[in-house]
Amino acid sequence: MDIIKPVEVIRKRSDFVAANRGKRFVTPAFILLAYKRKDGHFAPAGSARYGITVTKKIGNAVARNRMKRRFRALVTDILPQHGMPGVDHIVIGRKQDDEPDFAVMQSALEKGLKHLAKKL
């Protein structure tokens, strides 16, 4: 698979809302959304973008920030190799009793990206 050079961060709420109409892959630790951007979008066509969402249902600020840091590390490692160009990727954190192992989350993200690549 080609390595995607420009990996950008999604910052606008409207892009998160639009991505909610995309395909989804659910794991115990997170939900992965993938949304193929429309033609004429301001983001470059060959770039992959990602966004991370962790709600207050997860826990206090320390827990949310830790989850976001882990997701950011996952996405920056995996998205350049397994991401889809022209697609917005959103990772939504899910509440769990115990924190999942990083390797398990990494394999789940790779599996989710491969699964969603077939659907888009």
HELIX and SHEET records of a PDB file:
HELIX    1   1 ARG A   13  ALA A   19  1                                   7    
HELIX    2   2 ALA A   61  HIS A   82  1                                  22    
HELIX    3   3 PHE A  102  LYS A  119  1                                  18    
SHEET    1   A 5 VAL A   7  VAL A   9  0                                        
SHEET    2   A 5 ALA A  48  THR A  53  1                                        
SHEET    3   A 5 VAL A  87  GLY A  93  1                                        
SHEET    4   A 5 PHE A  30  LYS A  36 -1                                        
SHEET    5   A 5 LYS A  23  VAL A  26 -1                                        
END                                                                             
